[in-house]
Amino acid sequence: MAIKSRPGFQMNVERTARSTEKKSVFLDIKPGETKRLRFTPTSNEDGSLFFVSGQHFKLKDEGQARAFACLSVHGEEGQECPGCLLIERSVEVFSEDISKKYKNDHGLSYRWHAQVVPLPKDGEDKPTQSYVIGLSKMTADDVSKIAKMEADNRQPLLTDPDQGQVIQIARNNATGFGTRYKTLPTGLRVSLDTLLPTWEEKFLDTAKAINLRVVTEEKFYKAIQETVGVGVFAQLFPNVKL
């Protein structure tokens, strides 16, 4: 009996799923994952590879948990940050357990951001865009040390468009405070033109891509009030009237 020939091809499930995913400029390294990354030239005018952000997370704004830029870091010079005051006052007003929870949920969190293009794994498509990755201070310091070593040895820097070195970053299986990363130079040098031919057209301004939520002190206090409740807010900030 002859086998009937049918038109079309078998569906590639992973490729189909990627085609419907919401596109994001942010690249995350998940627990247990390893990524090989090609750093692009920096978009910072001062030449620094990283744009450093300071944010307070999980604060509610109209029912949605959001991140707010720390006003001590990104506000006017000398400005106090309600998010930082929340942590300070909670230590004074509440028990150690409660104040620790506030610190874990809403304490100031720094990230070192840079633009990267990931190398595809075997069987994966080439990247179609560049991304912004946010690294911990320790991981960013490891990347900086590799760049310093390259400069000392008069090698092309890891951000060189034509001869930049691929950097490997591996994350352990832990989450939260147990998260650890291992950063290694691979010795593999890949041209950005080969990896992502449109990288110059799709080049990102890292600071703008992060789109920090810098708000007024009043709006920041309102977010804290919505997060902790009116009664708790009054205990923490008796002199703040909204």
N, C-alpha and C positions, 0 to 999 in steps of 0.2 A: 504494500500500500504506500503510495507516494505521500511524502510529508508536505503538508500545505504550507506554502510560503506566505507569511504575513508581513505587511509593511511596517516600517518604523523600527525603533531600537529600544532596548531595555532601559528603563528609567534609572538614572544615577541619583539615588536618594540624597546623598550628601550635597551634590551640586544643586539639586532642586531646593533643598532647605536653605542653602546659602543665598540663592537668588531671591528668596522672599524675606530674608532677614532685614531688620532695620539697619541701615548703614550708620556707622558711628566712626568718629575720628579717633576714638580712644581704644587703645590696645591693652588688654589685661592678660596677665600670666596666671592661669588657674592653678590650684593646688596639684602638685605632682607633674606639672607641665614644664617643658623646656622649649625655649624659643631662641632662634638664631636671628640676630637683628643687625641691620645695617643702618648706622646713624647717618642722618643727612647733615649738611652744613647747618649751622644754627641760624635762627631768625632773630636772635638778640643782637641789637646794635653794638653792645659792649663786647661782643665776642664770646660771652659765657655760653657754654653748651646747654646749661640747664636754666629754665625759668622756674624759680622757687615760689610755690604757693603755700599759704597758710589758711586753713579752713576749719570751720566748726560744722560737724555733720549731724544729721538726724534731728534738725529743728523743723518744726511744723510751720507751714505757710498755707493757710486755707485748706488744712487737712492733709497736705502732702509733705512728706519728709524731704527736706532739702538741705543742701550745703550752703553755708554763708561764709563769705570771705572774712577773715579776721581783720577787724578795723585797726588793730595795733600794727598789722603787717601791711595792709593795703589801703588803709584810710589816710586821713591827714596826719602830718607829723605831730607826734605827741598825743594822738587821739586814743582814748580808752576804748576797749572793746567789750561790749556787753557779754559776749560769749566767754571771754576770759574771766570777767567778773563773776559770771555764773559759777564757774568752777571754784574760784576763790571764796565766794560767799557760802557755797554749799559746805565747804570744809568747816566754816565758822558756825553754821546754823544747824547742820544735820549730823547724823551718826557717820562713822567711817564707811559703813557699807553703802549708805545712800550717796555720800559724796563720791565714793569710788565709782559707783554706777554712772553718775553724772559725768565724771571725767572720762570713763570708757566710751560713753555714748556721744558726748559733745565737746570733749577736750580738744585743744588746738592740735591739728594734724598737719604736718608739713609734707610736701611732696616735691620732688625734683623732676621736672617735666622736660622731655626732649622729643624730637621728631625722629621716627624710625620707619624703615621698610622691612618687614619680616621676610626671611627666606622661606619659600614654600618647602614643605616636607615632600617626600617621594609620593607621587600620585596627586598632589595638590596643584591647583592652578597658580599661575604667577599672581602676585598682588596687583590690584588695580588702583591702589591709592597708598598714600603714606599715612602714618598714624602718630598720635601723641601718646607716649607712655609716661606714667607717673611712677617714679622710683623712690624707695626709702633712702634716707641719708647714707646708710651703709653701702647700699648697692650703687648709688650715684658716685660715692667716693671710690668704689672699686673701678668703675668706668673711668673716672678721672685719673686714677693711677695708671691705667693702661695707656691713656692718651699721653700722660707725662713720660712714661717709658718710651713710647714711640718718638716723642719730641727729643728726648735725651739721646736716642739712638739714630736720630735723623732719618726716621722712617716716615712714610706718608701717614698723616693722622687718620684716625678712625672715621672722621667726617669728610675725608677727601672724596670728591665726587667720582673720581676715576679709580683710585687705588685704596679706598678705605677698607679697613679690616672688619670682618664680621665678628660680632661679640655674642657669646652664648650666655644666656641667663636662665638658670634652672631654679624652680621653686620647690620646696619640700611639700609634704602632704598636709602640713598643719595649717590652721587658720588663726586669725586674731594675733595675739602677742607671741604665739609660737611660730609664726611665719618666718622662714629664713630663705635667703636667696644665695646662689653661688654664681659668681660672674667670672667668665674665662675668655681670654683671647683665643680665637680659633686658628689664626695664621692664614685663614682664607680671605683673599682680597677680591671683592666683586665690584664692578662698575655699576653705579646707580642707573646709567643709561641702559645697561643690559637687564638689570633686575626690574626696573620700572621705567620704561622709555619716556613716560609722560611725567616724570617726577618734578621737573621744573615747572610745568603747567599746574601741577597739583600741590606745589609747595605750600606749606601752611605757616602762618604766623602763630607760633606756639601759644603765646600769651593770649591772643584773641580767640584761638580755638578752644582754650579752656573755659572762656566765658565766665569768669568769676562773678559771683553774685555779691556785688558791693552795694550795701544798702545804708540808709540813714540809721542813726542810733535808735530813733523811735521805732522804725520798722523791725530792727533787730530785737528790741525789747518786746515788741508785740509777738514776735515769733517764739521767744522764750516763754512768754506768758501762755501762749497757746499750747506749748509743749509740756510745761510743768503744771499748768492749772493756775487759776486766779489766786487761790489761797496760798499755795506754795510760793508763787511769785511775790505776793505781799510780804511774806516772811523773808525772802531773799533780798528784795529791793523795796523796803518800806518808804523810801523817799522818791521813788519813780512813779509818776502819775501818768497814765495813758488815757 
